[in-house]
């Protein structure tokens, strides 16, 4: 008699159920480096402070001082976060004398932030790790 530890209810009984579909998915799968780079972008968006900066930039460019004021972060923390976002090409900078103005780097970033915010605004997420 098999013990419950020997039973694998989720194990596939066949190698491939739909080989044509598997081949199609494999053909469109991004390269391993592209997957890693994409995961990096999502990890950048996963920090609430950095996400606040990006939401602030949805309306257009702002200088570090204004970004710090609108997000409640120190200028130093704001600059550090912006350096990281800039290194990953999520934001870009325009210099005007000693002032640096930041903006979202492109429409793709804007779309990611817009979609993420819209998703949370219309969804009641269940967070088991948070107490009610």
Protein Blocks (a to p, Z undefined) as FASTA:
>chain_A
ZZfklpcfkbcfbfblblmlmmmmmmmpccfklmmmmmmmmmmmmpmklmmmmmmmmnoc
cdfklmmmmnopafklmmmmmmmmmmnomaccddehjbccdddfblmlmmmmmmmmmmmm
mpccddfkbcZZ
